[in-house]
Amino acid sequence: MLIKNNQYNIGHICSTLQCEKGFSEKVAFKFITSKFQEKFYTFKELDSYSNQVANILQILDINKGDIVFTFLSKIPEQFFIFLGVLKYEAIIGTLFPNFGEEALYDRLSDSKAKVLFTKKSLYKKIAKIEDRLTQLKYILIVDIDEDISGKVLSYKKLLNHVSDKFVSEITSPETPSVLHYTSGSTGKPKGVLHLHKAILMINQTAGEILQLNGEEKYWCTADQGWITGTSYGIIGPWSMGVTQLHFEGTFNMENYMRLLSSEKITIWYTAPTLLRMLMNGEDDFYKQFDLSNLKYIFSVGEPLNPEIINWSRRVLNKDTYDTWFQTETGAIMIANRPGMAIKPGSMGKPVTSIKGEIISKSDLREEKINTPGYLCLKKDWPSMFKTYLKNPEIYENKFKGDHYFTGDEAKMDEDGYFWFIGRSDDVINTAGHLISPFEIESALLELPEVLEAAAIAVPDPILFEAIVVFIKTRGNDSEELKLKIRLYLSNKLSTVATPKEVILTENIPKTKSGKIMRRVLKAIYSGQDAGDISTMEEF
């Protein structure tokens, strides 16, 4: 039973409850450093260390409902702090370790965070904006032995003065829990606030979609700065008593394959960007790795190109399942999953208890089969966000009647599968024809010379919008390739899909969740300011 005695506290359920179920000595996670040093942490240790964090907040006189952030790389303390803050009924937010100073300031000042946990190497960035963060009471540094000031404290030193026992008060389902900031693709990032009852939907989908159970060995590659890293790298698996792998290192083709093989991973949750990078290897390279234990690969963050599915089947002999959700939805909403036929390129079907609909752009009624429209969800699922922090009007505008408007456009086929078209402001309208950037990009990835691709719309006096594609190649940067790409798209899709221009580039800008930042590409093309790029990924 997930909820006992009306206790919805996420921190309690993911650690204390697992110990009460008899999993105290079971490994909660194996942590592997970037130098491949290993350490195991049991659920008992997860419980004890997170209890200490709750007690630290208590002696610092932090109030329930105050906002606490972590600004950490993927280290064990990240997980202890996350759960401990929730046990205390404060609100936990997570920040990507490669955020710049202004991105940090935007989020910490907007949220009025009271406490920040970080490490010495990252504190250098915080020190430059510390004077401007007047509401920030304490900065706790996890890897120093002595306090720097009355405000900048040693986490290690505080641990020596607190008990590892803590009893979470009964936490109602409506209590605020996790705060994530959106990527800011249409302006300043917005704080998306969730509630403790979100664990119901996260737990459900971890089992229904990801097929997790207590016997699996699970690896979610997402950083905890992203909702996937908290919902499915912390809450979902540990609410089920699942053993996880957490790897500190950055992506490396051989290292990742070696980990999948040597750690006997059974379920892997990752991103299309990473899978596309794996596609760079020669087919024979993968034969040296034993993936016999790997049951399922799941993907999230952007649409899963059919080419990736085909490659995974051919080279890894595994199916890859696309999943779709947003920071605002808190948990997987639409997905492919084992036991359901995959239609390559589709989002799959809604999870149990979720009603997905395609709503007409003209009259906001339910759209016909195979007709593009707004992707909407019937509201009030357990993990639905509570508000945009300090932006109630923007929050209310996301809802019309009983529907949450996702901002995505899609269509639904006769079998109930959903097909992603693009963001509402991404769909290209050229000569009266609606063209999906994703469709163009998927076609381009079939060319052996193309490593990555992105398509955008640019204003055109005749066509209304013309297509421009940005291409990262495998080294063949030539005018002949540009011509080949234009002809290929014309033949593969239609003449209206022929790009006005093909631009060869070394990098395609993406968010840390793997989404192509089209507004950045549009700004680059037009010579304008790209705006907030703090969530751009760096590989």
C-alpha positions in Angstrom: 0.0 0.0 0.0 1.4 3.4 -1.1 -0.7 5.6 1.2 -0.9 4.5 4.9 -2.7 6.5 7.6 -3.3 9.4 5.1 0.4 10.0 4.9 1.1 11.5 1.4 4.6 12.8 2.2 6.9 11.9 -0.7 10.1 11.9 1.4 8.5 9.5 3.9 7.1 7.2 1.3 10.3 6.9 -0.7 12.5 6.1 2.4 10.8 5.5 5.8 7.9 3.5 4.3 10.3 1.3 2.3 12.1 0.5 5.6 8.8 -0.3 7.3 8.1 -2.7 4.4 11.3 -4.7 5.2 13.6 -3.1 2.6 16.0 -1.5 5.1 19.0 -3.4 3.9 18.0 -3.4 0.3 20.2 -1.2 -2.0 18.3 2.0 -2.9 21.0 3.1 -5.3 24.5 2.2 -6.5 26.4 5.4 -7.1 29.3 5.4 -9.6 31.6 8.4 -9.8 33.0 9.8 -13.0 36.2 7.8 -12.2 34.1 4.6 -11.8 34.5 4.4 -8.0 31.4 2.6 -6.5 29.4 3.0 -3.4 26.1 1.4 -2.3 23.4 3.1 -0.3 20.6 1.1 1.4 17.1 2.4 2.0 18.0 2.6 5.7 20.8 5.0 4.8 18.6 6.9 2.5 16.1 7.3 5.4 18.7 8.2 7.9 20.6 10.8 5.8 17.3 12.4 4.7 16.2 12.6 8.3 19.3 14.5 9.1 18.5 17.0 6.4 15.0 17.5 7.9 16.6 18.1 11.3 19.1 20.6 9.9 16.2 22.7 8.5 14.6 22.5 11.9 17.6 23.9 13.8 18.0 26.6 11.2 14.5 27.7 12.0 13.2 27.2 8.4 9.4 27.2 8.1 7.2 24.6 6.5 6.4 25.9 3.0 9.7 27.7 2.6 11.5 27.1 -0.6 14.8 25.2 -0.6 17.0 24.6 -3.7 19.8 22.3 -4.5 22.5 23.5 -6.9 24.4 20.3 -7.2 25.8 17.8 -9.7 24.5 14.2 -9.5 26.1 13.2 -6.2 24.5 11.2 -3.3 23.7 14.4 -1.3 21.3 15.5 -4.0 19.0 12.6 -3.1 19.3 12.9 0.6 18.5 16.6 0.5 15.6 16.2 -1.9 13.8 13.7 0.3 14.8 15.4 3.6 13.3 18.8 2.5 10.1 17.0 1.6 10.0 15.2 4.9 10.1 18.5 6.6 7.3 19.8 4.4 9.4 22.6 2.9 9.3 22.9 -0.9 12.3 21.5 -2.9 13.6 22.9 -6.1 16.5 21.7 -8.2 18.9 23.7 -10.4 21.1 22.4 -13.2 24.8 22.5 -12.2 25.8 24.3 -15.5 23.4 27.2 -14.9 25.1 30.6 -15.3 24.8 33.4 -12.7 21.8 35.2 -14.2 19.8 31.9 -14.6 20.5 31.2 -11.0 19.5 34.7 -9.9 16.3 34.6 -11.9 15.1 31.4 -10.2 16.4 32.0 -6.7 15.1 35.6 -6.6 11.8 34.8 -8.2 11.1 32.0 -5.8 12.4 33.9 -2.7 14.3 30.7 -1.8 15.4 30.6 1.9 18.1 27.9 1.7 20.5 26.7 -1.0 22.5 23.5 -0.9 25.6 23.5 -3.2 29.2 22.4 -3.3 32.4 24.4 -3.2 33.2 24.4 -6.9 29.6 25.7 -7.7 29.5 28.2 -4.9 31.8 30.5 -7.0 28.8 31.3 -9.2 26.6 31.9 -6.2 29.1 34.2 -4.5 28.9 36.6 -7.5 25.1 37.1 -6.9 24.9 36.5 -3.2 24.5 40.2 -2.3 21.5 40.5 -4.6 19.7 37.5 -3.0 18.6 39.3 0.1 15.9 36.7 0.9 18.4 33.8 1.0 19.1 33.0 4.6 21.6 30.2 4.3 23.9 28.6 1.8 25.0 25.1 2.9 28.1 23.8 1.2 28.3 20.0 1.2 32.0 19.5 0.8 33.7 22.0 3.2 34.5 21.2 6.8 34.2 24.7 8.4 31.7 27.5 8.0 32.7 30.4 5.7 30.4 32.9 7.4 27.2 33.1 9.5 25.3 32.6 6.2 27.6 30.2 4.3 27.7 27.0 6.4 29.3 23.6 6.3 26.8 20.9 5.7 29.2 18.3 7.1 29.5 20.3 10.3 25.8 20.6 10.7 25.4 16.8 10.2 27.5 16.3 13.3 24.9 18.2 15.4 21.7 16.5 14.3 20.0 13.2 14.9 19.3 10.7 12.1 15.8 10.2 13.5 12.9 12.2 12.2 9.2 11.5 12.1 7.4 13.3 9.3 4.1 14.8 10.3 1.0 13.5 8.5 1.2 15.4 5.2 -2.0 16.2 3.3 -2.2 15.5 -0.4 -2.6 19.2 -1.2 0.7 20.2 0.5 3.2 21.9 -1.9 6.2 19.7 -2.7 8.4 20.1 -5.7 9.2 23.3 -7.7 10.6 23.2 -11.2 11.2 26.1 -13.5 10.2 25.7 -17.1 12.8 26.2 -19.9 11.7 29.7 -20.7 11.1 28.9 -24.4 8.7 31.8 -24.6 10.3 34.2 -22.2 11.4 34.2 -18.6 11.3 30.8 -16.8 8.2 30.2 -14.7 8.1 28.3 -11.4 5.9 25.2 -11.7 4.6 24.1 -8.3 3.5 20.5 -7.6 1.8 18.8 -4.6 2.6 15.8 -2.5 -0.3 13.9 -4.0 1.7 13.8 -7.3 3.3 10.7 -6.0 0.1 8.8 -6.8 0.4 9.4 -10.6 4.2 9.1 -10.6 4.0 5.7 -8.8 1.2 4.5 -11.1 3.1 5.4 -14.3 6.4 4.0 -13.1 4.6 0.7 -12.9 2.2 0.9 -15.8 4.5 2.5 -18.4 8.1 1.9 -17.2 7.1 -1.6 -15.9 9.1 -1.1 -12.7 8.8 -3.4 -9.8 10.9 -4.4 -6.8 13.0 -6.9 -8.9 14.3 -4.5 -11.5 17.7 -2.8 -11.9 16.8 0.7 -13.2 18.8 3.5 -14.7 17.3 7.0 -15.5 20.0 9.1 -17.1 18.1 12.4 -16.5 19.7 15.1 -14.4 17.7 16.0 -11.2 17.5 19.6 -12.5 14.8 18.3 -14.8 11.3 16.9 -13.9 12.2 13.5 -15.3 15.2 13.3 -13.0 13.0 13.9 -9.9 9.8 12.1 -10.9 11.5 9.1 -12.4 15.0 9.3 -11.0 13.8 9.7 -7.4 10.1 9.5 -6.6 8.7 6.8 -8.9 11.3 4.1 -8.4 11.9 4.6 -4.7 8.1 4.7 -4.0 8.2 1.1 -5.3 11.4 0.0 -3.5 13.4 -0.2 -6.8 17.2 -0.3 -6.9 18.6 2.4 -9.1 21.9 3.2 -10.7 23.1 6.8 -10.5 26.2 7.7 -12.5 28.1 10.9 -12.0 29.9 11.0 -15.3 28.8 12.7 -18.5 27.9 10.9 -21.7 30.4 8.7 -23.3 29.4 6.1 -25.8 31.6 3.3 -24.5 31.0 4.1 -20.8 27.2 4.1 -21.1 27.2 0.8 -23.0 29.6 -0.7 -20.5 27.3 0.4 -17.6 24.2 -1.1 -19.2 26.1 -4.3 -19.7 28.1 -4.7 -16.4 25.4 -3.4 -14.1 22.9 -5.7 -15.7 20.4 -2.8 -16.2 16.9 -4.2 -16.9 15.0 -0.9 -17.5 16.6 2.2 -19.0 15.0 5.6 -19.2 16.9 8.1 -21.4 16.5 10.8 -24.1 16.4 10.8 -28.0 19.4 13.1 -28.0 21.5 10.5 -26.2 20.2 7.7 -28.4 21.0 9.6 -31.6 24.6 10.0 -30.2 24.7 6.3 -29.7 23.7 5.9 -33.4 27.1 7.4 -34.3 28.8 4.1 -33.5 29.5 1.4 -36.0 27.1 -1.5 -35.7 29.9 -3.9 -34.8 30.9 -1.7 -31.8 27.8 -2.8 -29.9 28.4 -6.5 -30.3 31.0 -6.5 -27.5 28.3 -5.6 -24.9 26.0 -8.0 -23.2 22.5 -6.5 -23.1 20.7 -9.7 -22.4 19.4 -8.3 -19.1 18.0 -5.2 -20.7 14.2 -5.6 -21.1 13.1 -2.1 -22.1 14.4 1.2 -23.3 12.2 4.3 -22.7 12.7 7.7 -24.1 11.5 11.2 -23.1 12.1 14.9 -23.8 11.3 15.2 -27.5 9.5 13.1 -30.1 11.3 9.8 -30.8 12.2 9.7 -34.4 11.3 6.4 -36.2 14.9 6.1 -37.3 16.0 5.7 -33.7 13.4 2.9 -33.1 14.6 1.1 -36.3 18.2 1.5 -35.3 17.5 0.2 -31.7 15.7 -2.8 -33.1 18.4 -3.6 -35.7 21.5 -2.9 -33.6 20.5 -3.4 -30.0 17.7 -5.9 -30.7 15.5 -3.8 -28.3 12.3 -1.9 -28.7 12.5 1.8 -27.6 9.3 3.3 -26.2 8.4 6.9 -26.5 6.9 8.7 -23.5 5.4 12.2 -23.3 4.8 14.5 -20.4 5.6 18.1 -19.3 7.0 19.9 -16.3 3.4 20.9 -15.7 1.9 17.4 -15.9 4.4 16.0 -13.4 4.1 12.5 -14.7 3.9 10.6 -17.9 0.6 11.3 -19.7 0.9 9.6 -23.1 3.2 6.8 -24.0 4.1 3.7 -25.9 4.7 0.7 -23.6 5.3 -3.1 -23.6 2.3 -5.1 -24.6 1.1 -2.4 -27.0 2.2 -2.3 -30.7 4.6 0.5 -31.5 3.7 2.8 -34.3 7.1 4.4 -35.0 6.8 8.2 -34.8 3.7 8.2 -32.6 3.5 9.3 -29.0 1.4 6.2 -28.1 -1.8 6.3 -26.1 -2.8 8.0 -22.8 -2.1 6.2 -19.6 -5.0 4.7 -17.6 -7.1 7.4 -16.0 -5.9 10.1 -18.4 -8.2 11.5 -21.0 -6.3 13.0 -24.0 -8.2 14.9 -26.7 -7.4 16.9 -29.8 -9.3 20.2 -29.7 -10.1 22.1 -32.9 -8.4 25.5 -33.3 -11.5 27.1 -34.8 -14.3 26.3 -32.3 -12.4 24.5 -29.4 -14.5 21.3 -30.0 -13.1 17.8 -30.2 -11.4 17.3 -33.5 -11.9 14.6 -36.1 -9.7 11.6 -36.5 -6.3 12.3 -38.1 -7.0 16.1 -38.0 -4.3 18.3 -36.4 -5.4 20.4 -33.4 -4.5 21.4 -29.8 -3.4 18.5 -27.6 -5.4 18.8 -24.4 -5.9 16.7 -21.2 -8.9 16.4 -19.0 -7.8 18.2 -15.9 -7.4 17.2 -12.2 -5.1 14.2 -12.4 -3.0 13.8 -9.2 0.3 15.1 -10.5 -1.2 18.2 -12.2 0.7 21.3 -11.2 -0.9 23.6 -8.7 0.2 27.0 -10.1 2.9 29.0 -11.8 4.6 30.7 -8.9 3.4 34.3 -8.7 1.8 34.0 -12.2 -1.8 33.0 -11.5 -3.1 34.6 -14.6 -0.8 32.6 -16.9 -1.8 29.5 -15.0 -5.5 30.2 -15.5 -4.9 30.8 -19.2 -3.7 27.2 -19.5 -7.2 25.9 -18.8 -10.4 26.2 -20.7 -13.4 24.5 -19.1 -12.3 21.0 -18.1 -9.3 21.0 -20.4 -5.6 21.7 -19.8 -4.0 23.1 -23.0 -0.6 21.7 -23.3 0.7 24.1 -25.9 1.5 21.2 -28.2 -0.3 20.3 -31.4 -1.0 16.7 -32.4 -3.5 14.5 -34.1 -5.1 11.2 -33.1 -5.5 8.3 -35.5 -8.2 5.7 -35.8 -6.6 3.4 -33.3 -6.3 6.0 -30.5 -2.6 6.7 -31.0 -1.5 10.3 -30.7 1.0 11.9 -33.2 3.0 14.9 -32.2 3.1 17.7 -34.7 4.9 20.5 -32.8 4.5 23.3 -30.3 1.7 25.6 -31.2 4.3 28.2 -32.3 6.5 25.7 -34.1 4.2 24.3 -36.8 5.3 25.7 -40.2 2.5 27.1 -42.4 4.0 27.3 -45.9 1.8 28.1 -48.9 -1.3 27.1 -46.9 0.2 23.7 -46.0 1.0 22.8 -42.4 4.3 21.1 -42.1 5.7 19.5 -38.9 9.3 20.3 -38.1 9.5 16.9 -36.5 8.5 15.2 -39.8 11.2 17.1 -41.6 13.8 16.3 -39.0 12.9 12.6 -39.0 13.3 12.4 -42.7 16.7 14.2 -42.6 18.0 11.7 -40.0 17.6 9.0 -42.5 20.4 10.4 -44.6 23.7 8.8 -43.7 25.5 12.2 -43.8 23.2 13.8 -41.3 23.9 13.6 -37.6 21.4 16.0 -36.2 18.8 18.3 -37.8 16.4 21.1 -36.9 13.7 22.8 -38.9 12.3 26.3 -38.4 9.9 28.6 -40.1 11.0 32.1 -41.3 8.8 34.8 -42.7 8.4 34.8 -46.5 6.5 37.4 -48.5 5.0 34.9 -50.9 4.7 31.6 -49.0 3.9 33.3 -45.6 6.5 31.0 -44.0 9.4 29.3 -45.6 11.4 26.4 -44.2 15.0 26.7 -43.1 16.9 23.6 -41.9 20.0 23.5 -39.7 22.2 20.4 -40.2 25.0 18.9 -38.2 26.8 16.5 -40.5 29.2 13.7 -40.0 31.9 15.8 -41.7 30.6 16.2 -45.3 30.1 20.0 -45.4 29.5 20.7 -49.1 27.2 22.5 -51.4 26.4 19.1 -53.0 25.1 17.9 -49.7 22.8 21.0 -49.4 21.4 20.2 -52.8 20.9 16.6 -51.9 19.0 17.5 -48.7 16.6 19.8 -50.6 15.9 17.2 -53.2 15.5 14.5 -50.6 12.9 16.4 -48.6 11.1 17.3 -51.8 10.9 13.7 -52.8 10.5 12.2 -49.4 7.8 14.4 -48.1 6.5 16.9 -50.7 7.6 19.8 -52.7 6.2 22.2 -50.1 8.7 20.7 -47.6 11.6 21.8 -49.7 13.7 24.2 -47.6 14.4 27.7 -48.6 17.9 27.4 -47.1 20.1 24.7 -45.7 22.5 25.8 -43.0 25.4 23.6 -41.9 26.3 24.0 -38.2 28.5 22.5 -35.6 25.7 22.4 -32.9 21.9 22.3 -32.7 20.8 24.2 -29.6 18.7 22.1 -27.2 17.3 22.4 -23.7 18.7 20.0 -21.1 15.6 17.8 -21.6 16.6 17.4 -25.3 14.1 19.7 -26.9 15.4 21.7 -29.9 15.4 25.4 -29.1 13.8 26.7 -32.2 13.4 30.2 -31.0 17.2 30.3 -30.6 17.7 29.1 -34.2 15.2 31.7 -35.4 17.1 34.4 -33.5 20.4 33.2 -35.0 18.9 33.2 -38.4 17.4 36.7 -38.1 20.4 38.2 -36.2 18.3 38.9 -33.1 18.9 38.4 -29.4 18.2 34.7 -28.4 16.9 35.7 -25.0 17.1 33.3 -22.0 19.4 30.4 -23.0 20.2 29.2 -19.5 18.6 25.8 -20.1 20.6 25.1 -23.2 22.3 21.7 -23.1 26.1 21.4 -23.5 27.4 18.1 -24.6 
